[in-house]
Amino acid sequence: MPALTARLVHHPIIGCCDATLRGIGMTGFANNPLSGLLFTTAAFTVSPWLALAVGVGGLAATLSALVLGIARDDIRAGLYGYNGALVGGGFAIFLSTNWSLVVVGYIVCGAALSTVLMAALMHLMANHWGLPPVALPFNILVIGLLLAAQSMKDGPLSASTPGVEEVVALPYDADVDTRFTTAVSHGIGQVLFAPHLAAAALVLTGIVLCCWQNAVLAVLGSATATLTAIAVGVDPMQISLGLFGLNGFLTCVALGGVFVSRPSLGSALFGIIGAAAAAVSAIALNRVAAEFGLPGSLTLAYCGVTALLVGARVVAPRISGVAHTGKPVPAQAIPADVPASAPALASGIERRD
């Protein structure tokens, strides 16, 4: 069976599909093609258009990495596909909620550019500083597009780009439920721009296929960030959209289960602390984003807090009992049969089989 799997993966078409689905799964740290399929289905709960955009973005980013000659092990691990998938979803949400060939063109170009940005950030951040670039390419490209659109008076981009008020309401139901459990589930589903209970269930199932502990951390992170936002008095409507929970979910999984050599209760606690910090950071960054006419700060809080706290481990290795080991390989970032030399996402982490 392993030999058959290896032959299938090295088939040009099957291998590309495998890497693309892994990239989609890696939006939630789930390196498994079946997880990627479940994540795409989560996007489908919002609309077929969103699912298509996510798939096109992931595929375009993966193909771009192949064309650029990036290490095949890294490509197969989905490390260059997940930002492309996020760019595809972000463009579909912010540029047009309906089918649009023009937006598909933007998605292909944006996803390809995300690969170049990821390669540059990997060289600068991971290889030189030992810090994870995670979803920075996605944030740079989508926020950059929204800022550029403000100065475009004519053309398809300006015509399809909604204002701040419309963007905030774009992906959500009219009858937003402000209950705590709903906000937590929305935070998990928002990893694929799908604030629905069904989407959250699909995302958690995809994560469980790779690591059940990370699924627990995802719920704890979303809950912690949601509670933090409630405690500081954020508008319940904003909390219910799940964007605070999203930043908490990603930060908690990253710090508690991925960028560690050995997950433990200490690393889980560190992840929970990071989730609370991400919620506070998101509140501040959203205020800055509003000054520039943006609908929000996306996952910049997750990117910033994760990089800072991973960096803190370099000089303070006793933080959560995890030492910096020199090789930037996250625990669940690569499949079991990919060599441990893949530099990938982050922060001096040993590989675990």
Salt bridges, closest charged atoms under 4 A:
ASP18 OD2 - ARG22 NE 2.90
ASP18 OD2 - ARG76 NE 3.66
ASP173 OD2 - HIS196 ND1 3.83
ASP177 OD2 - ARG179 NE 2.73
GLU291 OE2 - ARG287 NH1 2.44
ASP337 OD1 - ARG76 NH1 3.12
ASP353 OD1 - ARG351 NH2 2.74
